[in-house]
Amino acid sequence: MTKQIRGFTLIELIVVILILGILAAVAAPRFVNLTGQARIAALNGLRAAVSSAATLTNALQVAQSLAPTDPVTVEGVAVVMVNRYPAATQAGIGTAITVDAGTYQTAAGPPFVFQVRGATAPANCQFTYTAATATVPPAISVPDTTNC
């Protein structure tokens, strides 16, 4: 009476593992490229934060009955204002919002530029903040996120 053992040999298991490893190394990066999407999400989040900071500093200035160019204090720091909104400078919108220097970089303008670091096409992974005029609130551009 012979005993039959059913199962896979060690060689068969190794071949299957090698095939799965090759597939993972070649095919997976094509389907899972999340870094660009993460940069786009970070850029959109920062854009919303800049818009909120401009609106909140405007509300603070109006609530305190200050003149259109009087600075507003946010978290103990004075924010330079122009026409009731933060100026397009580091002392204005750059102070009204705190950005992570490892993720974002800023450039004084006008207009003031916010850019996500590490983008394939850095010019496409940024937006601008233009100071308010006497009749128009500040303009925040919509980024073109191609190759961001």
C-alpha positions in Angstrom: 0.0 0.0 0.0 1.6 3.2 -1.2 0.8 6.5 0.2 0.1 9.3 -2.2 1.1 12.8 -1.1 -0.5 15.7 -2.9 0.9 19.2 -2.9 3.3 21.5 -4.6 7.0 20.9 -4.9 9.5 23.4 -3.7 10.5 24.3 -7.3 6.9 25.0 -8.2 6.4 27.3 -5.3 9.6 29.2 -6.1 8.6 29.7 -9.7 5.2 31.1 -8.7 6.9 33.5 -6.2 9.3 34.6 -8.9 6.5 35.3 -11.4 4.5 37.3 -8.8 7.7 39.3 -8.0 8.3 40.1 -11.6 4.7 41.2 -12.1 4.8 43.4 -9.0 8.0 45.0 -10.1 6.9 45.7 -13.7 3.1 46.2 -13.6 2.4 47.7 -10.2 4.1 51.1 -10.7 2.0 51.6 -13.9 -1.2 51.2 -12.0 -0.2 52.8 -8.7 1.4 56.2 -9.2 0.1 58.1 -6.3 2.8 60.8 -5.8 1.4 63.1 -8.5 -2.1 62.7 -7.1 -0.8 63.5 -3.6 0.9 66.7 -4.9 -2.3 67.8 -6.6 -4.3 67.1 -3.4 -1.7 69.0 -1.3 -1.9 72.0 -3.8 -5.7 72.1 -3.7 -5.7 71.9 0.1 -3.2 74.8 0.3 -5.2 76.8 -2.2 -8.3 76.4 0.0 -6.4 77.3 3.1 -5.1 80.5 1.5 -8.7 81.4 0.5 -9.9 80.8 4.0 -7.0 82.8 5.5 -7.8 85.8 3.3 -11.5 85.6 4.2 -10.9 85.2 7.9 -8.4 88.1 8.1 -10.9 90.2 6.1 -13.6 89.3 8.6 -11.3 90.2 11.5 -10.6 93.6 10.1 -14.2 94.4 9.5 -15.3 93.1 12.9 -12.7 95.3 14.6 -13.7 98.4 12.6 -10.2 98.9 11.3 -9.2 101.0 8.3 -8.6 99.0 5.0 -4.8 99.2 5.4 -4.6 98.6 9.2 -2.8 95.3 10.1 -4.7 92.5 11.7 -3.2 90.3 14.4 -3.5 86.5 13.8 -2.0 84.2 16.4 0.0 87.0 17.8 1.5 88.1 14.5 0.6 91.2 12.5 -0.7 90.6 9.0 -0.2 93.4 6.5 -3.5 94.3 4.8 -4.3 96.0 1.5 -7.9 96.9 0.7 -9.2 94.8 3.7 -7.4 91.6 2.5 -3.8 90.3 3.2 -1.2 91.9 0.9 0.5 89.7 -1.7 3.7 89.6 0.3 5.4 87.5 2.9 4.2 89.9 5.6 0.7 89.7 4.2 -0.7 86.3 3.0 2.6 84.6 3.9 2.1 85.5 7.5 -1.7 84.8 7.5 -1.1 81.2 6.6 1.6 78.8 7.8 3.0 76.4 5.2 5.3 73.4 5.6 8.6 74.4 4.1 9.4 70.7 3.3 6.3 70.4 1.1 5.7 73.9 -0.2 7.8 76.9 -1.3 6.7 80.4 -1.7 8.0 83.3 -3.9 7.2 86.9 -3.3 5.5 88.7 -6.1 3.4 90.3 -7.1 1.7 88.0 -7.4 2.6 85.8 -4.4 3.4 82.2 -5.6 2.7 79.0 -3.7 4.4 75.9 -5.2 4.6 72.2 -4.2 8.1 70.9 -4.1 9.2 67.9 -6.1 6.8 68.3 -9.1 7.8 67.0 -12.5 6.8 70.4 -14.0 7.0 72.9 -11.1 5.3 75.7 -13.1 2.2 73.4 -13.3 2.1 72.6 -9.6 1.6 76.1 -8.3 -1.0 78.8 -7.8 -0.8 82.6 -7.3 -2.3 85.0 -4.9 -2.9 88.5 -6.3 -3.7 91.3 -3.8 -7.1 92.8 -3.6 -7.9 96.1 -5.3 -10.3 98.8 -4.1 -13.2 97.0 -5.9 -12.1 93.4 -6.4 -11.2 90.8 -3.7 -7.9 89.0 -4.0 -7.5 86.6 -6.9 -6.3 83.1 -6.4 -5.4 81.3 -9.6 -6.6 77.8 -10.5 -3.6 75.6 -11.1 -2.9 73.6 -14.2 -1.9 70.3 -12.6 -0.5 68.6 -15.7 2.6 66.7 -14.6 2.2 67.9 -11.0 
